Amino acid sequence: MKNVLISCTNTHWIHKHVVHKLLLLMQDGRYKVNIIMPSHKIYENNLHHIVNEFMDGPYDFWLEINSDNPPMNNPLDLIQLDRDIIGLPTP
């Protein structure tokens, strides 16, 4: 089973629709999902902490979700494409 790290960078606030989507993603039985919600300052430092956790952990994939904009569909479906990087702009 593939391990997926899902991070939701934030400034101590996450929109309720994002939380709902994170809870649904945790229930995806195809993958072992670990969700983190780091809030280190500054944003680039926050990403650095996430990269370190990803590299030091047992993860196969990393998914970053913004704290104020939930994905419209299940982004875990895209793991099957086996791409190095996938960007998903949302309105």
C-alpha positions as a printed Julia matrix, in Angstrom:
91×3 Matrix{Float64}:
   0.0    0.0     0.0
   1.37   3.43   -0.98
   2.02   5.99    1.78
   0.77   9.52    1.18
   1.69  12.6     3.21
  -1.01  15.26    3.01
  -0.02  18.65    4.35
  -2.24  21.65    4.89
  -0.06  24.66    5.61
  -1.87  27.25    7.65
  -1.64  30.26    9.94
  -3.65  28.62   12.76
  -6.83  28.67   10.67
  -8.24  26.09    8.22
 -11.54  26.51    6.39
 -14.22  24.02    7.41
 -14.64  22.76    3.82
 -10.92  21.93    3.7
 -11.23  20.01    6.98
 -14.17  18.08    5.56
 -12.17  17.14    2.46
  -9.18  16.1     4.6
 -11.43  13.79    6.62
 -12.74  12.22    3.4
  -9.19  11.75    2.06
  -8.21   9.94    5.26
 -10.9    7.37    4.52
  -9.56   6.49    1.05
  -8.78   2.8     1.48
  -6.35   2.66   -1.46
  -3.59   4.48    0.42
  -2.12   4.88    3.87
  -2.7    8.59    4.5
  -0.99  10.79    7.1
  -2.25  14.37    7.45
  -0.19  17.16    8.99
  -1.18  20.8     9.51
   2.05  22.74   10.08
   1.93  26.44   10.9
   5.59  27.46   11.03
   6.47  31.02   10.1
   7.37  32.08    7.29
   5.61  30.14    4.54
   8.85  28.98    2.9
  10.12  27.74    6.26
   6.86  25.85    6.69
   7.37  24.11    3.34
  10.94  23.26    4.33
   9.65  21.47    7.45
   7.17  19.51    5.32
   9.84  18.49    2.82
  12.04  17.25    5.66
   9.18  15.2     7.11
   8.42  13.77    3.67
  12.04  12.86    2.96
  12.6   11.36    6.43
   9.35   9.4     6.41
   8.08   6.31    4.62
   6.13   8.36    2.08
   5.7    7.65   -1.61
   3.68  10.79   -2.44
   3.15  14.27   -1.01
  -0.06  16.25   -1.44
  -0.22  19.91   -0.35
  -3.66  21.47    0.15
  -4.17  25.17    0.86
  -5.93  25.98    4.12
  -8.63  28.04    2.43
  -9.38  26.19   -0.81
 -10.52  22.54   -0.8
 -10.0   20.33   -3.84
 -13.17  19.84   -5.87
 -12.5   16.15   -6.6
 -10.35  13.48   -4.98
  -6.72  14.43   -5.74
  -5.59  10.95   -4.65
  -7.07   9.63   -7.9
  -4.12  11.27   -9.7
  -1.55   9.04   -7.99
  -2.34   6.42  -10.62
  -0.9    8.75  -13.3
   2.57   8.15  -11.79
   3.86  11.68  -12.44
   6.61  13.44  -10.5
   4.68  16.71  -10.1
   1.05  17.57  -10.66
  -0.38  21.06  -10.06
  -4.07  21.58   -9.47
  -5.1   25.24   -9.58
  -8.53  25.85   -8.12
 -10.83  28.87   -8.47
